[in-house]
Amino acid sequence: MIIALLGILLGVAIGLLLPLSLAATYSLYVSVGILAAIDSVFGGVRASMMEKFDPVIFISGFFINALMAGLLAYIGDNLGVPLYYAAIFAFGVRLFNNLAIIRRIIIENIRKKRVE
């Protein structure tokens, strides 16, 4: 858990120190990919809190979800159909679902500590 938090802090620090700008045409693909990656991170945190974390599943899901979301947005863009909405909806729902489960686990752990 500590390693994950350090990784997040390191990523934020690098992002703030190394300003990177992308062309506006890629912003849709990158944003959908980032949403998928964030969903994977919250899924990893949830799995870790439930003591079911598998690094191979996490790493493969992280990259495959991000690439698939970007590819879906790209294909939809070429077809003139906003397919990225499907990725936004799917990963958004999963992200908030994982967040809700993480919140419940934290609350249950706090309640257990108070009882002991």
Buried (B, 14 or more C-beta within 10 A) or exposed (E): EEEBEEEEEEEEEEEEEEEEEEEEEEEBBBBBBBBBBBBBBBBBBBBBBEEEBEEEBBEEBBBEBBEBBBBBBBEBBEEEEEBBEBBBEBBEEBBEBBBEBBEEBEEEEEEEEEEE
